């Protein structure tokens, strides 16, 4: 008994000797290779000239490039300006990067979500740089009285006939007032000098020296610090409260009720937190308080509920199942998960009669502005939203309940307010990944998969429609995708790589099991199915992924991981998955040490089109893999009568730095327009680990977190 307990504590303990990337995908050595561009700027301008929403150029040739999208650690504050700088043809060392505020008149899609920032910004960012470059050429050509076609640029210098040359700063004032040209030429990717080269995070100096960057760093004159008392369980309503003891705390300025919440305003965050604990609220218990045990029953019922509504319905699945030699049914389960951003939720708001000033970490600033306008009954034009860097987002900061609360509290208090969540607030009053179950069924006839049915049962939200067109769509002639939901008052929403973060594990585990049943190598089965999905022979041309690109990823990953050639005591599992427009294949190595399975290495192949910033790209991929491994193995969260099972890290297990395996990342070389990287490496991780663990232990994993599958230990 004691031995088994020790083994359980050691279960999936990863080797400290394996090294590898850190949990946040951050490498100190990589990040110190090159200082922030600002450090190289020696000749700051006295005058600036605006060229477009994305950039301005100074009289010394120094360029400021505005990053319009929220920065949540995905490095777009570096990579998006790199795209502008490439087409502008400026020396990166002469670039200053600034975070733009919300401006829907100048910018499109100022959102951090879905790994879409680079994909959606690619063309507009390139055109912004190229247009400014053409304006500078036109100004120089006009001054020289030559044809602009006879001029070229390089690193912030314009060259003309007869050895003429002039710096950007010298013609910036004239160029900024010229007529804006249309249809400017863009560079051929083979001529890129900045894109494709590793550039350090533009904020790295400020980050490592603790300079103000994040929402929690916000300081404004006269600002009060707010903490909020919220119902301890979903489904409870506030009846009354006693704040007598709380008001005795030094520094308390006011205590205000709003809705079913109580705001404490103080001279410091810690004073507000202290007083908050002394408030004695009385709640009315709602009869709708929910528990995970009840959810499990409801979700299980939904898996077998008959429906005539399908997200995808190819061929005749019922007929394929009826005629099958064998019908395989498996169910995979995953719990709720909180986001647990390193920086807790916070926001600043100052509401006056003249305007509403909002500032802080938000993934959806335009949506926040719209909601606050409704709450305060103000015109959106009166509301300004500034964006700070975020200490993690992962989808939690898509939902600006914290920005809404800050604005409402400021309006009631008639004072500038910074609202800060405690870790307990963050974990218990959050927006969670929905608990869900997947039932996957497949028919086998004459040694082939002839039918496939995927059924999702989830709390509150169904998978988005595009998932129905992911693999194995097009690869199996008879295929159905069904989504069922159970309505709940527990707030759920996007969690890094929504839906696919669990679905990828379920499907990739299932196909490994199918390969075993068919007597095929796991790679062989995937390649065969992808071959069947190609071209006009596919069941439907509307498939979201590229079979060819996925096959290339699989080939690269298996080559780099020495698939099947690792020798004794190294067990390999593969997972190949497409999500957020990017194809990823991961191979995990598991070793048995002293009877315990240990994940020692992950090899990852990625096709994301053009890689804008390899340094940032690798960090994102490493972070996604470690996040995926950690939550598949350890992440567990439940509810009892509406109360969360954990309120801090003493009861919620996260992967630790020392547990990170060695990770090697390999990119498919491509000139295709780039896609995102913040999320796509997370979904395949769970499947790769589960499939390697099966080989190592002989046990299949059907529930997350894996640590609950004690049967692995025999």
DONU-923123 format. One line per field, with one value per residue (C-alpha): x, y, z. Coordinates in nm, 4 decimals, decimal comma, m for minus. Layout:
N
c1 <- (X	...)
c2 <- (Y	...)
c3 <- (Z	...)
This chain:
714
c1 <- (0,0000	0,2732	0,4724	0,1713	0,1193	0,4808	0,4433	0,1299	0,3141	0,5919	0,3514	0,4534	0,7285	0,9499	1,3232	1,5018	1,7951	1,5965	1,6076	1,4062	1,1822	1,0191	0,6480	0,5849	0,7847	1,0518	1,4230	1,6567	1,9536	1,7613	1,6076	1,9419	2,0939	1,9968	1,8800	1,5572	1,5853	1,5367	1,8741	2,0436	1,8712	2,1320	1,9852	1,6300	1,4228	1,3183	1,0210	0,8002	0,5950	0,2886	0,2672	m0,0241	m0,1863	0,1029	0,4088	0,5720	0,9217	1,1472	1,3766	1,6775	1,5424	1,4287	1,0912	0,8144	0,5925	0,2648	0,1578	m0,2190	m0,3128	m0,3115	0,0070	m0,0589	0,2845	0,2440	0,5130	0,3038	0,4266	0,7575	0,6511	0,3823	0,6198	0,8783	0,6402	0,5983	0,9728	1,0472	0,8400	0,9548	1,3117	1,4411	1,7251	1,5538	1,7930	1,6333	1,2820	1,0902	0,7784	0,4810	0,1526	m0,1396	m0,4650	m0,8048	m0,8894	m1,1455	m1,1312	m0,7641	m0,7193	m0,9057	m0,9479	m0,7682	m0,8119	m0,5796	m0,7580	m0,7740	m0,4062	m0,5242	m0,3235	m0,0481	m0,2788	m0,5275	m0,2684	m0,0206	m0,1427	m0,2325	0,0970	0,2969	0,1034	0,1534	0,5311	0,5457	0,3259	0,5446	0,8537	0,7054	0,6185	0,9791	1,1066	0,8636	0,9782	1,3444	1,2788	1,0912	1,3779	1,6289	1,3976	1,4338	1,1947	1,0960	1,1436	1,5154	1,5406	1,5776	1,6022	1,8127	1,8158	1,6571	1,8544	1,7169	1,9543	1,9094	2,0946	2,4488	2,5311	2,2605	2,1504	1,9499	1,8224	1,4569	1,4674	1,5817	1,2758	1,0226	0,8549	0,8065	0,7018	0,4365	0,2278	0,2418	m0,0577	m0,0761	0,0008	m0,2178	m0,1184	0,2377	0,4647	0,5443	0,8701	0,9281	0,9739	1,3195	1,4268	1,3169	1,5903	1,3945	1,1139	1,2560	1,5326	1,5130	1,4423	1,4269	1,1124	1,0985	0,9923	1,2572	1,4678	1,1644	1,0417	1,3657	1,4258	1,0723	0,9703	0,5986	0,4378	0,1525	m0,1925	m0,0904	0,1790	m0,0831	m0,0603	m0,2736	m0,3185	m0,5901	m0,6413	m0,8232	m0,7594	m1,0588	m1,1298	m1,4641	m1,6588	m1,8404	m2,0833	m1,8841	m2,0902	m2,2464	m2,6201	m2,6136	m2,7610	m2,6619	m2,9304	m2,7383	m2,3950	m2,2261	m1,9235	m1,8695	m1,5395	m1,4159	m1,4598	m1,2247	m0,9290	m0,6779	m0,6960	m1,0523	m1,2244	m1,5626	m1,7594	m2,0185	m2,2754	m2,3331	m2,5521	m2,4720	m2,1193	m1,9515	m1,6641	m1,4061	m1,2120	m0,8845	m0,5495	m0,3749	m0,4598	m0,3571	m0,5794	m0,8694	m0,7947	m0,7738	m1,1035	m1,2740	m1,2139	m1,3892	m1,7164	m1,9965	m2,2292	m2,5560	m2,6536	m2,9734	m2,9010	m3,0233	m3,1869	m2,9802	m2,6482	m2,4720	m2,2234	m1,9810	m2,1420	m2,4689	m2,2865	m2,1284	m2,4674	m2,6143	m2,3208	m2,3273	m2,6983	m2,6280	m2,3760	m2,6527	m2,9272	m3,0733	m3,0559	m3,1199	m2,8914	m2,5342	m2,2355	m2,1277	m2,3034	m2,1227	m2,2480	m2,4555	m2,3003	m2,5880	m2,5532	m2,1748	m2,2196	m2,4848	m2,2690	m1,9468	m1,7367	m1,6575	m1,7923	m1,5569	m1,6905	m1,4750	m1,5567	m1,3063	m1,3615	m1,2128	m1,2880	m1,3439	m1,0185	m0,9440	m0,6998	m0,4601	m0,2822	0,0320	m0,1020	m0,4470	m0,7342	m0,7149	m0,8196	m0,8129	m1,1114	m1,1856	m1,5423	m1,6158	m1,8904	m1,6583	m1,5227	m1,4444	m1,0752	m1,0024	m0,6605	m0,5380	m0,4884	m0,7735	m0,7808	m1,0956	m1,0768	m1,3555	m1,5947	m1,5034	m1,5784	m1,9137	m2,0190	m1,9113	m2,1017	m2,4135	m2,3558	m2,2911	m2,5334	m2,2581	m2,1679	m1,8756	m1,7032	m1,6680	m1,4781	m1,1038	m0,9429	m0,5669	m0,3933	m0,1148	0,0977	m0,0638	0,0819	m0,0978	m0,4367	m0,5182	m0,8745	m0,9600	m0,9053	m1,1408	m1,4149	m1,3803	m1,5955	m1,3104	m1,3028	m1,6805	m1,6584	m1,3811	m1,5881	m1,9018	m1,7169	m1,5469	m1,8824	m2,0370	m1,7325	m1,6788	m1,3060	m1,0339	m1,0142	m0,7831	m0,9627	m0,7476	m0,8513	m0,6835	m0,5731	m0,8799	m1,1027	m0,9307	m0,9841	m1,3322	m1,5016	m1,3539	m1,4628	m1,3667	m1,2922	m1,6172	m1,6195	m1,6899	m1,7065	m1,6454	m1,7844	m1,6070	m1,7398	m1,5912	m1,6868	m1,4346	m1,5151	m1,2646	m0,9748	m1,0724	m1,2428	m1,5745	m1,7695	m1,6971	m1,9164	m1,7909	m2,0328	m1,9531	m2,1353	m2,0202	m2,1205	m2,2798	m2,0966	m2,0665	m1,7665	m1,7525	m1,8691	m1,5279	m1,4089	m1,6463	m1,4225	m1,0990	m0,9388	m1,0746	m1,3261	m1,2772	m1,0723	m1,3621	m1,6600	m1,9300	m1,8803	m2,0959	m2,0122	m2,2653	m2,2539	m2,4760	m2,4718	m2,5901	m2,6878	m2,5283	m2,4974	m2,1244	m1,9469	m1,7529	m1,5699	m1,2568	m0,9505	m0,6273	m0,7062	m1,0804	m1,2400	m0,9387	m0,7338	m0,9224	m1,0671	m0,7213	m0,6226	m0,9438	m0,9235	m0,5510	m0,5745	m0,8645	m0,6773	m0,3817	m0,6143	m0,7662	m0,4195	m0,3525	m0,6789	m0,6044	m0,2501	m0,1001	0,1730	0,0193	0,2005	0,0983	m0,2720	m0,2601	m0,0795	m0,3314	m0,6271	m0,4684	m0,4067	m0,7776	m0,8633	m0,6720	m0,8164	m1,1420	m1,1554	m1,2377	m1,5924	m1,6229	m1,3903	m1,4819	m1,2176	m1,0394	m0,6935	m0,4458	m0,3773	m0,0529	0,0766	m0,0158	0,1633	0,4736	0,4610	0,4344	0,7306	0,9450	0,8552	0,9173	1,2521	1,3705	1,2434	1,3972	1,0518	1,0713	1,4506	1,5010	1,5857	1,4854	1,2996	1,2064	0,8376	0,7150	0,3683	0,2570	m0,0165	m0,0827	m0,3384	m0,4593	m0,6054	m0,6105	m0,4975	m0,1692	m0,0561	0,1427	0,2849	0,4314	0,6169	0,6655	0,9309	0,8488	1,0947	1,0299	1,2586	1,2273	0,8842	0,7587	0,6809	0,8709	0,8232	1,1767	1,1458	0,8979	0,9791	0,7531	0,7108	0,5099	0,3716	0,2582	0,3598	0,6233	0,7831	0,7993	1,0160	1,1735	1,2820	0,9333	0,7825	0,9887	0,8975	0,5277	0,5493	0,7475	0,5061	0,2049	0,3517	0,4366	0,0969	m0,0692	0,1317	0,0771	m0,2982	m0,3486	m0,1523	m0,2490	m0,5278	m0,8385	m1,1263	m1,4798	m1,7827	m1,9882	m2,3151	m2,1765	m1,8520	m1,5210	m1,2961	m0,9866	m0,9238	m0,5431	m0,2421	m0,2313	m0,5144	m0,4701	m0,1770	0,0227	0,3265	0,6539	0,9610	1,1682	0,9118	0,9467	1,0813	1,3410	1,1672	1,2954	1,1042	1,1256	0,9489	0,8343	0,9994	0,7283	0,6419	0,2731	0,1250	0,1788	m0,0751	m0,0800	0,1279	m0,0109	m0,2391	m0,1752	0,1055	m0,1108	m0,3819	m0,1504	0,0479	m0,2040	m0,2473	0,1266	0,1787	m0,1202	m0,0067	0,3496	0,2186	0,0151	0,3259	0,5136	0,2424	m0,0054	m0,2880	m0,5085	m0,5948	m0,9590	m0,9784	m0,7913	m0,6009	m0,3911	m0,2777	m0,6258	m0,5707	m0,4052	m0,4554	m0,1382	0,0571	m0,0908)
c2 <- (0,0000	0,2427	0,1579	0,2320	0,5662	0,6598	0,5551	0,7656	1,0677	1,0023	0,9286	1,1192	1,2964	1,4329	1,4207	1,7362	1,6288	1,6561	2,0371	2,1971	2,5000	2,6684	2,6638	3,0026	2,9210	3,1686	3,1161	3,3459	3,2714	3,3145	3,6370	3,7926	3,7541	4,1018	4,3970	4,5808	4,8001	5,1098	5,0469	5,1074	5,4382	5,7086	5,9964	6,0599	6,2899	6,6417	6,6178	6,3277	6,2884	6,0642	5,8387	5,6143	5,4493	5,2074	5,4288	5,7672	5,8687	6,1163	6,3741	6,1592	5,8512	5,6773	5,5051	5,4422	5,1475	5,0984	4,7481	4,7563	4,4208	4,3243	4,1555	3,8549	3,6943	3,5655	3,8140	3,9983	4,3309	4,2292	4,0269	4,2620	4,5619	4,3358	4,2932	4,6706	4,7284	4,4662	4,6406	4,9846	4,8583	5,0115	4,8927	4,7119	4,8810	5,2154	5,1021	5,1969	4,9933	5,1401	4,9784	5,1457	5,2103	5,1048	5,2830	5,1072	5,3879	5,3198	4,9529	4,6300	4,3399	4,4674	4,1308	3,8717	3,5431	3,2398	3,2735	3,5124	3,8342	3,7657	3,5872	3,8726	4,1491	4,0145	4,2035	4,5339	4,5448	4,4816	4,7462	5,0003	4,9611	4,9418	5,2506	5,4585	5,3355	5,4398	5,7841	5,8300	5,7238	5,9610	6,2503	6,1811	6,1404	6,4699	6,6449	6,4926	6,5391	6,1754	5,8880	5,7067	5,3810	5,4582	5,4669	5,1913	5,1648	4,9769	5,0017	5,3458	5,4988	5,5923	5,5470	5,7186	5,7644	5,9017	5,7817	5,9945	5,8882	6,0357	5,9130	5,8615	6,1335	6,3936	6,3515	6,2436	6,5845	6,6125	6,2490	6,2637	6,5193	6,3556	6,1830	5,8254	5,5805	5,2780	4,9213	4,9570	4,6595	4,4197	4,2353	3,8866	3,6637	3,5654	3,9262	3,9393	4,0597	4,1046	3,8510	3,5073	3,6386	3,5892	3,9144	3,9495	4,0665	4,4460	4,4686	4,2340	4,5056	4,6459	4,3013	4,1872	4,5203	4,5490	4,8657	4,9462	4,7429	4,5418	4,6329	4,5915	4,8568	5,1262	5,4303	5,7431	6,0549	6,0101	5,6452	5,4220	5,0490	4,8199	4,4619	4,2896	4,0437	3,8028	3,5179	3,2118	2,9822	3,0069	3,0531	3,2621	3,6125	3,8752	3,9581	4,1825	4,2407	4,3782	4,5958	4,7498	4,5703	4,6219	4,9988	5,0054	4,8950	5,1741	5,3254	5,2219	5,4938	5,3406	5,0180	5,0013	4,7407	4,6826	4,3974	4,0872	4,2152	4,4450	4,6763	4,7781	5,0976	5,1709	5,3478	5,0246	4,6855	4,5072	4,7285	4,6509	4,2772	4,2871	4,4707	4,2471	3,9457	4,1197	4,1806	3,9485	3,8873	3,6966	3,5099	3,3515	2,9998	2,9554	2,6209	2,6056	2,5406	2,2709	1,9908	1,8031	1,4705	1,5904	1,7281	1,3884	1,2211	1,4877	1,4729	1,0955	1,1096	1,3618	1,1304	0,8847	1,1350	1,0913	1,3918	1,4903	1,7936	1,7407	1,9704	1,7337	1,4334	1,2521	0,9332	0,6898	0,6289	0,4136	0,1790	0,1585	0,0730	m0,1906	m0,3641	m0,3488	m0,6468	m0,4564	m0,1415	0,0400	0,2875	0,4910	0,7786	1,0461	1,2844	1,6170	1,8490	2,2213	2,4187	2,7711	2,9884	3,0790	3,3656	3,4687	3,8235	3,8148	4,0036	4,3806	4,7020	5,0802	5,3045	5,6706	5,7737	6,1462	6,3525	6,4362	6,0917	5,7382	5,6488	5,2751	5,1128	4,7616	4,4053	4,3075	4,0759	4,2365	4,6138	4,7027	4,4584	4,6000	4,9512	4,8417	4,6717	4,9624	5,2025	4,9959	4,9629	5,3349	5,4478	5,6444	5,7003	5,4820	5,7932	5,9104	5,5950	5,5520	5,2117	5,1750	4,8361	4,7223	4,4153	4,1115	3,8544	3,5778	3,5665	3,2145	3,3274	3,4542	3,8156	3,7827	3,8252	4,1698	4,1237	4,2845	4,5908	4,6215	4,6057	4,8670	5,1104	5,0521	5,0955	5,4142	5,5535	5,4817	5,6002	5,9068	5,8410	5,6758	5,3090	5,0169	4,6868	4,3846	4,0223	3,8051	3,4605	3,3226	3,5653	3,4660	3,0946	3,0945	3,3741	3,2915	3,1823	2,8178	2,5697	2,3711	2,0178	1,7864	1,4308	1,2915	0,9656	0,8380	0,5419	0,3778	0,0824	m0,1618	m0,3584	m0,5772	m0,4218	m0,0611	0,2192	0,2691	0,4897	0,7458	0,9334	1,2028	1,3196	1,6032	1,6667	1,9886	2,2327	2,5421	2,5645	2,3413	2,3129	2,5743	2,4555	2,4586	2,1680	1,9450	2,0045	1,9098	1,5670	1,3018	1,4887	1,3786	1,0749	0,8463	0,8132	0,7924	1,0517	1,2404	1,5184	1,5941	1,8615	1,8513	2,0919	2,1070	2,4572	2,5702	2,8879	2,8236	3,0670	2,8920	3,0145	2,9983	2,8359	2,8203	2,6392	2,6197	2,2754	2,1345	2,1414	1,8258	1,7003	1,6521	1,4202	1,2185	1,1763	1,1117	0,8539	0,6883	0,6599	0,5038	0,2412	0,1864	0,1342	m0,1319	m0,3089	m0,2966	m0,4230	m0,1052	0,1309	0,4515	0,6651	0,4329	0,4632	0,8419	0,8693	0,6376	0,8369	1,1648	1,0177	0,9335	1,2941	1,4441	1,6166	1,5445	1,1931	1,3364	1,3020	1,6782	1,9488	2,1563	2,0302	2,2834	2,1263	2,0359	1,6613	1,7290	1,9757	1,7432	1,4537	1,6718	1,7542	1,3868	1,2994	1,5751	1,4877	1,1146	1,1862	1,4234	1,1998	0,8810	0,7233	0,3541	0,3571	0,4661	0,1257	m0,0299	0,1599	0,4541	0,4477	0,6903	0,8314	1,0466	1,3059	1,5013	1,7772	2,0868	2,3798	2,7586	2,7282	2,5592	2,1974	2,0396	1,6936	1,5991	1,2871	1,2210	0,9950	0,8179	0,6136	0,3878	0,4747	0,2817	0,1685	0,5200	0,6532	0,9748	1,2062	1,2878	1,4546	1,5981	1,6503	1,8962	1,9710	2,2783	2,4184	2,7742	2,9177	3,1901	3,2102	3,5809	3,5619	3,2198	3,3102	3,4075	3,1181	2,8570	3,0111	2,9925	2,6319	2,5235	2,7025	2,5441	2,1938	2,2290	2,3821	2,0950	1,8305	1,9925	2,0245	1,6825	1,5268	1,7347	1,9891	1,9060	2,1289	2,0545	2,1999	2,0987	2,2892	2,5687	2,5977	2,5388	2,2600	2,4809	2,8479	2,8593	2,6578	2,4620	2,2495	2,3001	2,1217	2,2883	2,1519	2,2732	2,4078	2,1084	1,8793	2,0265	1,7730	1,8469	1,9974	2,0252	2,2364	2,2060	2,4230	2,3284	2,5764	2,7705	3,0896	3,0572	3,3473	3,2917	3,1578	3,1658	2,9888	3,0869	2,7828	2,5093	2,3295	2,2703	2,0349	1,7578	1,7344	1,5324	1,2748	1,2299	1,1713	0,9360	0,7277	0,7012	0,6031	0,3240	0,1771	0,2122	0,0726	m0,1137	0,1012	0,3393	0,6834	0,7867	1,0618	1,3807	1,4488	1,1388	1,1281	1,0052	0,6961	0,5044	0,1775	0,2693	0,1658	m0,1841)
c3 <- (0,0000	0,1001	m0,2131	m0,4342	m0,2615	m0,3249	m0,6874	m0,7219	m0,5880	m0,8376	m1,1240	m1,4358	m1,2475	m1,5216	m1,5128	m1,3996	m1,6121	m1,9333	m1,9297	m2,2093	m2,2431	m1,9488	m1,8705	m2,0270	m2,3376	m2,2252	m2,2730	m2,0826	m2,3037	m2,6271	m2,5043	m2,4173	m2,7624	m2,8747	m2,6734	m2,7440	m3,0552	m2,8407	m2,6789	m3,0156	m3,0881	m3,0371	m3,2333	m3,1176	m3,3408	m3,2524	m3,4876	m3,5991	m3,9154	m3,9365	m4,2416	m4,1534	m3,8525	m3,8191	m3,8248	m3,7955	m3,9000	m3,7230	m3,8730	m3,7817	m3,9601	m3,6436	m3,6952	m3,4441	m3,5350	m3,3515	m3,2585	m3,2782	m3,1240	m2,7558	m2,6358	m2,4126	m2,4369	m2,7924	m2,9065	m3,1647	m3,0229	m3,1789	m3,4830	m3,6187	m3,6275	m3,7911	m4,0851	m4,1203	m4,0873	m4,3526	m4,6173	m4,5038	m4,5520	m4,2311	m4,0104	m3,7201	m3,4784	m3,5660	m3,4781	m3,1656	m3,0938	m2,9114	m2,8117	m2,9858	m2,8043	m2,9298	m3,2535	m3,4709	m3,7283	m3,8015	m3,7219	m3,7936	m3,5533	m3,2434	m3,0769	m2,9249	m2,9805	m3,2038	m3,3038	m3,5746	m3,5198	m3,7731	m4,0160	m4,0309	m4,0081	m4,2628	m4,5694	m4,4022	m4,2115	m4,5266	m4,7192	m4,4392	m4,4585	m4,8367	m4,8810	m4,6485	m4,8321	m5,1659	m5,0286	m4,9170	m5,2602	m5,4313	m5,2121	m5,2824	m5,6564	m5,6613	m5,4862	m5,7281	m6,0283	m6,1318	m6,1977	m5,8737	m6,0656	m6,0825	m5,7028	m5,4454	m5,0677	m4,8190	m4,4397	m4,4229	m4,7104	m5,0543	m5,3470	m5,6830	m6,0124	m6,0218	m5,6699	m5,5114	m5,1636	m4,8800	m4,5435	m4,4621	m4,1983	m4,4487	m4,6689	m4,4068	m4,3771	m4,7540	m4,7960	m4,5239	m4,7179	m5,0617	m5,2186	m5,0932	m5,3765	m5,4437	m5,5275	m5,4045	m5,4789	m5,1956	m5,1478	m5,2778	m4,9692	m5,0987	m5,0385	m4,6747	m4,4378	m4,1139	m4,1495	m4,0816	m3,8571	m3,4806	m3,2968	m2,9210	m2,7468	m2,7783	m2,4119	m2,2744	m2,1096	m1,9296	m1,8313	m1,6701	m1,4965	m1,3624	m1,5453	m1,5823	m1,8593	m1,7155	m1,5930	m1,2296	m1,2843	m1,3505	m1,1244	m1,1657	m0,9542	m0,6917	m0,7814	m0,5349	m0,5136	m0,5348	m0,4330	m0,4764	m0,2632	m0,4925	m0,4199	m0,3087	m0,5293	m0,8724	m0,8333	m0,5128	m0,4683	m0,2133	0,0467	0,2883	0,4408	0,7524	0,6773	1,0240	1,0928	0,7386	0,7641	1,0638	0,8516	0,8000	0,4514	0,3675	0,1651	0,0871	0,0561	m0,2216	m0,3206	m0,6920	m0,8078	m0,6025	m0,5368	m0,2843	m0,3773	m0,1179	m0,1973	m0,0205	m0,0364	m0,1347	m0,2767	0,0425	0,2572	0,0250	0,0404	0,4213	0,4618	0,2076	0,4336	0,7228	0,5397	0,6489	0,3538	0,3640	0,0493	m0,0683	m0,1895	m0,5438	m0,6147	m0,9343	m0,7560	m0,9575	m0,8924	m1,1137	m1,0228	m1,1754	m1,4790	m1,5415	m1,5512	m1,7786	m2,0210	m2,0356	m2,1245	m2,4004	m2,5663	m2,6444	m2,7206	m3,0671	m3,2954	m3,6533	m3,6346	m3,7477	m3,7892	m4,0642	m4,2155	m4,4986	m4,6583	m4,4508	m4,1088	m3,9815	m4,2775	m4,2339	m3,8675	m3,9434	m4,2049	m4,0017	m3,9024	m3,5843	m3,4178	m3,1806	m2,9220	m2,6833	m2,4474	m2,3425	m2,0517	m1,9422	m1,6469	m1,6167	m1,6160	m1,4914	m1,6855	m1,4040	m1,5765	m1,3903	m1,3627	m1,1965	m1,3581	m1,3101	m1,4786	m1,4361	m1,4998	m1,4447	m1,5179	m1,5363	m1,6934	m1,9814	m2,0682	m1,9576	m1,9435	m1,9326	m1,9264	m1,8658	m1,9919	m2,2237	m2,5260	m2,6710	m2,6163	m2,8618	m2,6969	m2,3552	m2,4766	m2,6140	m2,2902	m2,0720	m2,2965	m2,2337	m1,8583	m1,8087	m2,0807	m2,2541	m2,6169	m2,7244	m2,8566	m2,4965	m2,3963	m2,4450	m2,4003	m2,3648	m2,3627	m2,1349	m2,1807	m2,0180	m1,7854	m1,9736	m2,1387	m2,2643	m2,3416	m1,9928	m2,0920	m2,3855	m2,1261	m1,9718	m1,6631	m1,4701	m1,6981	m1,6683	m1,2883	m1,2773	m1,4845	m1,2783	m0,9477	m1,0683	m1,1766	m0,8346	m0,6373	m0,8591	m0,8458	m1,0564	m0,9593	m1,0144	m0,9586	m0,8726	m0,8326	m0,5721	m0,6879	m0,5123	m0,7037	m1,0246	m0,9734	m0,8205	m1,0159	m1,3504	m1,6951	m1,7261	m1,9977	m2,0148	m1,8807	m2,1720	m2,2974	m2,6439	m2,7720	m3,0812	m3,2765	m3,5828	m3,7987	m3,9437	m4,2574	m4,4444	m4,2532	m4,3269	m4,1362	m4,3147	m4,0742	m3,8042	m3,5583	m3,3207	m3,0518	m2,8153	m2,4883	m2,3224	m2,0529	m2,2116	m2,5388	m2,8418	m3,0671	m3,3404	m3,6803	m3,8509	m3,6346	m3,8296	m4,1304	m3,9503	m3,9874	m4,0401	m4,2593	m4,6186	m4,5162	m4,4184	m4,6577	m4,3885	m4,1169	m3,8677	m3,6227	m3,3493	m3,0780	m2,7687	m2,4758	m2,1170	m2,0029	m1,6772	m1,4693	m1,4316	m1,6614	m1,9366	m2,2426	m2,4539	m2,2960	m2,4931	m2,8203	m2,7502	m2,7949	m2,9781	m2,6567	m2,5514	m2,8798	m3,0327	m2,7478	m2,7829	m3,1601	m3,1749	m2,8958	m3,0766	m3,4058	m3,2277	m3,0867	m3,4316	m3,5798	m3,3175	m3,4012	m3,7746	m3,7258	m3,8714	m3,7600	m3,6205	m3,8771	m4,1606	m4,0719	m4,0534	m4,3859	m4,5516	m4,4227	m4,5310	m4,8755	m4,9000	m4,8120	m5,1043	m5,4079	m5,5913	m5,4471	m5,1064	m4,9800	m4,9664	m5,0900	m4,7874	m4,5497	m4,3368	m4,3286	m4,6027	m4,6231	m4,8091	m4,5500	m4,2653	m4,4318	m4,4683	m4,0964	m4,0080	m4,2299	m4,0797	m3,7201	m3,7640	m3,9297	m3,6587	m3,3761	m3,5210	m3,5112	m3,4312	m3,3976	m3,0373	m2,8915	m2,5615	m2,2905	m2,5130	m2,6031	m2,8669	m2,9219	m3,2150	m3,2514	m3,5713	m3,5566	m3,7415	m3,5530	m3,5826	m3,9460	m3,8521	m3,8974	m3,6139	m3,5469	m3,2100	m3,1030	m2,7327	m2,5836	m2,2576	m2,0532	m1,7554	m1,4663	m1,1417	m1,2512	m1,3240	m1,6761	m1,7462	m2,0443	m2,1543	m2,4934	m2,7434	m3,1114	m3,2919	m3,6629	m3,7616	m4,0857	m4,0149	m4,3504	m4,3362	m3,9917	m3,9085	m3,5957	m3,5367	m3,1843	m3,0765	m3,2725	m3,0907	m2,7544	m2,8390	m2,9539	m2,6483	m2,4179	m2,5875	m2,5627	m2,1941	m2,1227	m2,3073	m2,1236	m1,7855	m1,8116	m1,9692	m1,6867	m1,3839	m1,4492	m1,2476	m1,1369	m1,0230	m0,8437	m0,5414	m0,4979	m0,7132	m0,5146	m0,6994	m0,5723	m0,5564	m0,4884	m0,5087	m0,6139	m0,2902	m0,4323	m0,8051	m0,9675	m1,2437	m1,4243	m1,2742	m1,4529	m1,3516	m1,5130	m1,8610	m2,1119	m2,3750	m2,6800	m3,0359	m3,2873	m3,6658	m3,9243	m4,2715	m4,5076	m4,6872	m4,8747	m4,7884	m4,5897	m4,2166	m3,9705	m3,5907	m3,3264	m2,9867	m2,9672	m3,2298	m3,0437	m2,7346	m2,8729	m3,0031	m2,6765	m2,4758	m2,7510	m2,8045	m2,4311	m2,4012	m2,6979	m2,5665	m2,2233	m2,3791	m2,5345	m2,2074	m1,9797	m2,1978	m2,0586	m2,2577	m2,1212	m2,1449	m1,8836	m1,8121	m1,5986	m1,6516	m1,2878	m1,2006	m1,4121	m1,1282	m1,3143	m1,5025	m1,1971	m1,2015)
